[in-house]
Amino acid sequence: MNRSTTIGAGVLAIVLLLAASSLFVVKQAEQALVLRLGAHRATIQEPGLHVKWPFIEEVVTYERRLLSLEPPAEEIILGDQKRIVVDTFTRYRIADPLKFYQRVRNETNARNQLTQMVTSSLRQAMGQIMLPALLSDERTRLMEAILKEVSERAAPYGIEVADVRIRRADLPEETSQAIYDRMKSERERQAKELRAQGYEWGQQIRARADRERTVLLAEASRQANLLRALGDTESSRIYNEAYGRDPKFYDFYRSLEAYRKTMTDGSTSMVLSPDSEFFQHFKQAQPRR
């Protein structure tokens, strides 16, 4: 009984091992190659459970979905000898798994090959254009030409290239810094020129203002002197006319002015004769008879 159980368990184990080695599953997003001792026997595109000969056949699976390739940015020289750093991305799929297996074996080798193809086509195409073309409609035509060339070169590897795009195209860091420094120097030069022009204009405006001020003050002084002279003349005329009407009153007024100027401070000393004409108005008037 024990021997029969052992034999049955062994047979069951062998059957299970053979089943596990004979059956394999292809997923919805996969495709498979069945290889018999390294030689191609079948290509399976349909998902599901499949059978192979155990031990002498092996299965290699590949993706059916679109795959993404994003190689490192490359520095490229354009047709006008300007250098730019180009960052690209590529979308591709494994269209013929047998060719893919025969040429590159796995996705790592395929990515390396495809990176070289994209870089080579990119350098060749962009080496014939100028920098402004990347900012115009010519960029679309350029990318179509690159996609066509990469697709033709990738087809023998069983790879179908769906798209090649430029994500970014920038100037190299040292070039950008040099351009920035040059722009900064240019702006500083322009600022100095504008400041110098502003200072010169300011000097001209101040000089013109000072000149106009001097002219205005001189004209105002002239008019003031003229008006003052006219006023003095008119005043003298009025005084003369007034004094001419009563000479005695004029003489009396002039004497009072002289008294005020000489006697109001209290420190003036005069040596005069009592009968001097200076004191004529201090004399008492003789009573009329």
JOJODA-V810833 format. One record per residue. RES is the residue in three letters. OMEGA is omega in radians with two decimals (NA if undefined). Layout:
res->(RES	RES)
omega->(OMEGA	OMEGA)
//
This chain:
res->(MET	ASN	ARG	SER	THR	THR	ILE	GLY	ALA	GLY	VAL	LEU	ALA	ILE	VAL	LEU	LEU	LEU	ALA	ALA	SER	SER	LEU	PHE	VAL	VAL	LYS	GLN	ALA	GLU	GLN	ALA	LEU	VAL	LEU	ARG	LEU	GLY	ALA	HIS	ARG	ALA	THR	ILE	GLN	GLU	PRO	GLY	LEU	HIS	VAL	LYS	TRP	PRO	PHE	ILE	GLU	GLU	VAL	VAL	THR	TYR	GLU	ARG	ARG	LEU	LEU	SER	LEU	GLU	PRO	PRO	ALA	GLU	GLU	ILE	ILE	LEU	GLY	ASP	GLN	LYS	ARG	ILE	VAL	VAL	ASP	THR	PHE	THR	ARG	TYR	ARG	ILE	ALA	ASP	PRO	LEU	LYS	PHE	TYR	GLN	ARG	VAL	ARG	ASN	GLU	THR	ASN	ALA	ARG	ASN	GLN	LEU	THR	GLN	MET	VAL	THR	SER	SER	LEU	ARG	GLN	ALA	MET	GLY	GLN	ILE	MET	LEU	PRO	ALA	LEU	LEU	SER	ASP	GLU	ARG	THR	ARG	LEU	MET	GLU	ALA	ILE	LEU	LYS	GLU	VAL	SER	GLU	ARG	ALA	ALA	PRO	TYR	GLY	ILE	GLU	VAL	ALA	ASP	VAL	ARG	ILE	ARG	ARG	ALA	ASP	LEU	PRO	GLU	GLU	THR	SER	GLN	ALA	ILE	TYR	ASP	ARG	MET	LYS	SER	GLU	ARG	GLU	ARG	GLN	ALA	LYS	GLU	LEU	ARG	ALA	GLN	GLY	TYR	GLU	TRP	GLY	GLN	GLN	ILE	ARG	ALA	ARG	ALA	ASP	ARG	GLU	ARG	THR	VAL	LEU	LEU	ALA	GLU	ALA	SER	ARG	GLN	ALA	ASN	LEU	LEU	ARG	ALA	LEU	GLY	ASP	THR	GLU	SER	SER	ARG	ILE	TYR	ASN	GLU	ALA	TYR	GLY	ARG	ASP	PRO	LYS	PHE	TYR	ASP	PHE	TYR	ARG	SER	LEU	GLU	ALA	TYR	ARG	LYS	THR	MET	THR	ASP	GLY	SER	THR	SER	MET	VAL	LEU	SER	PRO	ASP	SER	GLU	PHE	PHE	GLN	HIS	PHE	LYS	GLN	ALA	GLN	PRO	ARG	ARG)
omega->(3.13	3.13	3.12	3.12	3.14	3.13	3.13	3.13	3.12	3.12	3.14	3.13	3.12	3.13	3.13	3.11	3.10	3.13	3.13	3.14	-3.07	-3.07	3.04	-3.07	3.02	-3.09	-3.08	-3.07	-3.08	2.96	-2.98	3.00	3.05	-3.08	3.11	-3.10	3.10	-3.14	-3.11	3.08	-3.08	3.01	-3.08	3.12	-3.08	3.10	3.09	-3.12	-3.09	-3.06	3.06	3.08	-3.13	3.01	-3.10	3.11	3.09	-3.10	3.06	-3.10	3.09	3.09	3.01	-3.08	3.05	3.12	-3.08	3.07	3.14	-3.10	3.08	3.13	-3.10	3.05	-3.02	3.09	-3.13	-3.12	3.10	3.08	3.05	-3.13	3.06	3.08	-3.04	3.10	-3.06	2.94	-3.08	3.04	-3.08	3.05	3.09	-3.05	-3.12	-3.07	-3.14	3.09	3.14	-3.13	-3.08	-3.05	-3.02	3.07	-3.04	-3.06	3.14	3.10	-3.14	3.13	3.11	3.13	-3.10	3.09	3.11	3.13	-3.12	-3.12	-3.14	-3.14	3.14	3.14	-3.11	-3.09	-3.07	3.07	-3.13	-3.10	3.08	-3.10	3.14	-3.12	3.13	-3.13	-3.10	3.11	3.13	3.13	3.12	3.11	3.12	-3.12	3.09	3.12	3.12	3.13	3.14	-3.11	3.14	3.13	-3.14	-3.11	-3.11	-3.08	3.13	3.11	-3.10	-3.09	3.04	-3.12	-3.10	-3.06	2.99	-3.08	2.99	3.12	-3.14	3.04	-3.06	3.01	3.07	-3.06	-3.12	3.10	3.11	3.13	3.12	3.11	3.12	3.13	3.13	3.10	3.12	3.12	3.14	3.13	3.10	3.10	3.11	3.13	3.11	3.11	3.13	3.09	3.12	3.09	3.11	3.11	3.12	3.11	3.11	3.10	3.13	-3.14	3.13	3.12	3.12	3.11	3.11	3.13	3.11	3.10	3.12	3.13	-3.13	3.12	3.13	3.11	3.11	3.11	3.12	3.14	3.11	3.12	3.13	3.12	3.11	3.13	3.10	3.12	3.10	3.13	3.14	3.11	3.13	3.13	-3.13	3.11	-3.12	3.13	-3.14	-3.12	3.13	3.13	-3.11	-3.09	-3.12	3.09	3.11	3.12	3.11	3.14	3.13	3.12	3.11	3.09	3.13	3.10	-3.10	-3.09	-3.05	-3.00	-3.06	-3.10	3.07	-3.14	-3.10	3.09	-3.13	3.07	-3.08	3.07	-3.12	-3.14	3.12	3.14	-3.14	-3.12	-3.06	-3.11	3.06	3.14	3.12	3.13	3.12	3.10	-3.13	3.08	NA)
//
